[in-house]
């Protein structure tokens, strides 16, 4: 019985979000000409290529604070990404292009991450800027640093 309880407890664990992104300081630019976007990241962050054009932005605590993800609808559904929920609103990104905003839980092994994703259609695929957020942030509200990142997201 104790093993069953421990197993259930581990499955239900949520990964803690990374430390907040510092909106001050030096910021660097990252561009992907193939997917057609540019975005900023703090100078103390590291870029972590994920393959297929995806990239994570890892903070000083060594956790990925945000990422750029690209997938077709079917790929996103298979991977358990944002399309598993309904969008909760829209946000305008560079040039007034509409992105759909999703708040969802992403399962990573035994843990889950609570995420907010801003998704735009890009040449038959979905391009998403995703932030790891606190599990009680049901509205997907961004902090100052996350807002700075979102405002820097430009479609080329």
C-alpha positions as CSV (number, residue, x, y, z in Angstrom):
1,X,0.0,0.0,0.0
2,X,2.8,2.4,0.9
3,X,4.5,1.7,-2.5
4,X,1.2,2.5,-4.3
5,X,0.9,5.8,-2.4
6,X,4.5,6.8,-3.1
7,X,4.0,5.9,-6.8
8,X,0.9,8.1,-7.0
9,X,2.6,10.9,-5.1
10,X,5.5,10.9,-7.6
11,X,3.2,10.9,-10.6
12,X,1.2,13.9,-9.2
13,X,4.4,16.0,-8.6
14,X,4.7,19.3,-10.4
15,X,8.1,20.5,-11.5
16,X,8.8,23.8,-9.8
17,X,9.1,26.8,-12.2
18,X,12.4,28.4,-12.9
19,X,13.5,31.5,-11.1
20,X,11.9,34.7,-12.6
21,X,13.5,36.2,-15.7
22,X,15.3,39.4,-14.8
23,X,13.9,42.1,-17.0
24,X,17.0,44.3,-16.4
25,X,20.5,43.8,-17.6
26,X,22.0,42.9,-21.0
27,X,19.8,41.1,-23.4
28,X,20.9,39.2,-26.5
29,X,19.1,38.5,-29.8
30,X,18.4,35.1,-31.2
31,X,17.0,34.7,-34.8
32,X,15.9,31.7,-36.7
33,X,15.6,32.5,-40.4
34,X,14.3,29.1,-41.3
35,X,11.2,29.5,-39.0
36,X,11.1,33.2,-39.5
37,X,11.3,34.7,-36.0
38,X,13.6,36.6,-33.6
39,X,13.5,36.8,-29.8
40,X,15.5,38.2,-27.0
41,X,17.0,36.5,-24.0
42,X,19.0,37.6,-20.9
43,X,22.8,37.6,-21.2
44,X,23.1,35.1,-18.3
45,X,20.9,32.5,-20.1
46,X,22.1,29.7,-22.3
47,X,20.6,28.5,-25.5
48,X,19.7,24.8,-25.6
49,X,18.9,23.4,-29.1
50,X,16.2,20.8,-28.9
51,X,16.2,19.7,-32.6
52,X,13.9,20.4,-35.5
53,X,14.4,24.1,-34.9
54,X,13.3,24.0,-31.3
55,X,15.3,25.9,-28.7
56,X,15.2,26.3,-25.0
57,X,16.4,29.3,-23.0
58,X,18.0,28.0,-19.8
59,X,18.4,30.4,-16.8
60,X,21.0,30.7,-14.1
61,X,19.2,28.0,-12.1
62,X,19.8,25.6,-15.0
63,X,16.1,25.2,-15.7
64,X,14.5,26.0,-19.1
65,X,12.5,29.2,-18.4
66,X,11.0,29.4,-21.9
67,X,11.3,27.7,-25.2
68,X,10.4,28.0,-28.9
69,X,8.5,24.9,-30.0
70,X,7.4,24.1,-33.6
71,X,5.0,21.3,-34.5
72,X,2.2,20.4,-36.8
73,X,-1.2,19.9,-35.1
74,X,-0.8,16.1,-35.1
75,X,2.7,16.3,-33.8
76,X,1.7,18.7,-31.0
77,X,-1.2,16.4,-30.1
78,X,1.0,13.3,-30.0
79,X,3.5,15.1,-27.8
80,X,0.8,16.3,-25.4
81,X,1.4,20.0,-26.1
82,X,-1.0,23.0,-26.1
83,X,-3.5,21.5,-28.6
84,X,-4.7,19.1,-25.9
85,X,-6.6,22.1,-24.4
86,X,-8.7,24.9,-25.8
87,X,-7.1,28.4,-26.2
88,X,-8.1,30.8,-23.5
89,X,-7.6,34.0,-25.5
90,X,-5.5,35.7,-28.1
91,X,-2.5,38.0,-27.9
92,X,-1.0,40.2,-30.6
93,X,2.6,39.7,-31.4
94,X,4.8,41.6,-33.9
95,X,3.0,43.4,-36.7
96,X,-0.4,42.7,-35.1
97,X,-0.4,39.0,-35.8
98,X,-2.7,37.0,-33.6
99,X,-1.3,34.3,-31.4
100,X,-3.6,31.9,-29.5
101,X,-2.8,31.6,-25.8
102,X,-3.0,28.2,-24.1
103,X,-2.5,27.3,-20.5
104,X,-1.8,23.6,-20.0
105,X,0.2,20.9,-18.1
106,X,2.9,19.1,-19.9
107,X,4.0,15.7,-18.6
108,X,7.7,15.1,-18.4
109,X,8.4,11.6,-17.1
110,X,7.1,11.5,-13.5
111,X,6.6,15.3,-13.3
112,X,4.5,17.8,-15.0
113,X,5.2,21.4,-16.0
114,X,2.5,24.0,-16.0
115,X,3.0,26.1,-19.2
116,X,1.5,29.1,-21.0
117,X,2.0,29.0,-24.8
118,X,1.6,31.8,-27.4
119,X,1.0,30.0,-30.7
120,X,1.1,31.4,-34.2
121,X,0.6,29.6,-37.5
122,X,3.8,29.5,-39.5
123,X,3.9,27.9,-43.0
124,X,1.7,25.0,-42.1
125,X,3.1,24.5,-38.7
126,X,2.5,25.9,-35.3
127,X,5.2,28.0,-33.7
128,X,4.9,28.5,-30.0
129,X,6.7,30.6,-27.4
130,X,6.2,28.6,-24.2
131,X,6.9,29.7,-20.6
132,X,7.1,27.4,-17.6
133,X,4.8,28.9,-14.9
134,X,3.7,28.2,-11.4
135,X,1.0,25.5,-11.1
136,X,-1.4,27.9,-9.4
137,X,-1.2,30.4,-12.3
138,X,-4.4,29.2,-14.0
139,X,-4.7,32.3,-16.1
140,X,-1.2,32.1,-17.5
141,X,-0.3,35.6,-16.3
142,X,3.2,36.7,-17.2
143,X,5.7,38.3,-14.9
144,X,7.7,41.4,-16.0
145,X,10.6,39.3,-17.4
146,X,8.3,37.0,-19.3
147,X,6.4,40.0,-20.7
148,X,9.7,41.4,-21.9
149,X,10.4,38.2,-23.7
150,X,7.0,38.1,-25.3
151,X,7.2,41.7,-26.5
152,X,10.6,40.9,-28.1
153,X,9.1,38.0,-30.1
154,X,9.1,39.2,-33.7
155,X,8.0,37.3,-36.8
156,X,10.4,38.0,-39.8
